[in-house]
């Protein structure tokens, strides 16, 4: 009879020693460091992109989010002379419908992707992680918010191709 009581006492004592410490939100300094790091990386990669003077290109864009399937894609975005020429469904080759086209405008050129990142940094409201292509500077992943909390959009840019007159070079 005493054994279960002794075991219970030991368990209670060990649990109290391993009790979690109350979490403390990060200081404003830590958040500022993350923001400054994101801003520095954005500036470096935007400058690299601008130095390459790439005006004709194509890429595949996919969004992972709790949103409409058409917005998730994947879609193929083609840019000519710095202007979006087309946004098509990667699986069917058909143009996306006008409602989805409107939602995808902020993703429709590399400079607009940079602006999306800058706006997220400036808002200070969302979690942000970005991965950039080391040779050309364009973002390859943009994760905004918290997908686990149904409040994020994780964007992947892949199959980037520099387009030339009548042909392209895949990068």
N, C-alpha and C positions, 0 to 999 in steps of 0.2 A: 504494500500500500504506500509505503514511504518512497519507493523508487519512482513512481510516476510523479509524485510531488517534487522530488529532487530534480528530475529531468525537466519538469516544467519551469522550475526556478532557474535552472541553468540556461534554458532557452530564452526566457524573458530577459535575463541579465545579458546574454550575448546579443540579443536583438537591440537592447538599449545602447550597447557599445558600438554597434554598427548602424545606428540610426543615421539617416541621411542629413547632411547639413543643409539648412535652408539655402536655396540658390539665390544668388544676388545678380541682378541684371547687369550686363556689361556697362562699364563706365562710358561716358561720352567720348573719352579719349580713345578707347578701343574702337568704337564705331567710326570716329574720325580717321583713325589709321586705316581701317578697311576702305572707307570712302576715298581717302587720298590715294591708296594703292590702286583701286579701280580706276580712278581718274588718271593717274599716271600711266597705267597700262593702256587706257583708251587713247590718250594723247600720243604715246609712242607708236601704237599700231595704226592710228589714223594717219599719222605722218608717213609711216612706211607705205600704207596704201596709196596716199596721195603722190608719193615719189614715183610709184610704179606707173602712174597715169593710165590705168586700165579703165577704158570707157565701154568696152564691148565684152560682155561675159554672160555666163549662164550658171545657175546653181540649183540644187535641190534643197528645198526647205521643208522641214517637218516640225510640227509642234506637238509636244506631249503635254496634254492638259485635260481637265474635266470640262470639255467644251464640245461644240458641234463637230462631228466627224469631218466635214468639209474643211474646217479651219485647221484641223490637225494635219491634213495633207497625206502623203507628201505631194508637193507641187513643184513644178519646174518654173523658175523665174528667169526670163531672158531680158537683158538690158543692152540697148544699143545707144551709143552716143550719150551715155549717162542717164537715159530715160527708159523706164520700164516698157518693153515692147509687148510682152505677154506673160501671163501667169496661167499655166495649164496643170491639170491633174496629171501627176506622174504615171498613174496606172492606165488611164484612158486616153491621155493626150488631148482631151477636150478642155476648152477654156473653162475656168471656174465661173460659177454664177456671180452676178453683180453684187449680191449681198456679201458673199465671201470675199470677193475682190476688194470691196471697201475695207473689210477687216484686215486684209493682208497688206494694205498700202504701206504701213510702217515697216514692213519686212521686204519691200519690193526693190530696193537697191542697197548696195553696201553702205553708202553714206546715210541712208535712212536707218540702217541697223546701228550705225554709230550714234545717230541721234536718239534712238530708242534707249541705248545704253546710257548716254549722257542724261536723258530725261529721268531715267530710273535712279541714277546717282544723285541728281539734283533734288528729286522728291524725298530721298532719305527714308522712304516708307517701306521699301521691299528689300528682301534679301537678294543679293546679286552675285553671281559668279559668271565669269566670261573666260572662254578659251579662244585664243587667236591663232591664225595660221602664221608660223614663224617666218615664212618667206615673203608673203604678200600683205600680211597685216589684217586681213578681213576676219571677222569673228566666225568661229566654227561651232561654238556652243554659247548660248545665252540662256542662263537660268535665272528667272525672275520670280521671286516669291517662294512659297513652300508648297510643292506639289503634294506632299503627304497630307497637308491640311486642306486639300482641294482649292488652293488659292495661289497656284503658280502656273507659269508657262515655261516649259523647258524647250528651247528652240535649237535645232541642229541644222547647220548649213553644210552640205556635202556635195560631192561631185562637181566642184568648182571648175569651170572651163573658161579660159580666155578665148574669146571669139575673134577671128580675123576674117578678112574678106573671103567668103566662100568656104572657109575651113575653121578649125579650132584646134587649140592645144589643150589637152586635159592636164590639170594640175592637181 
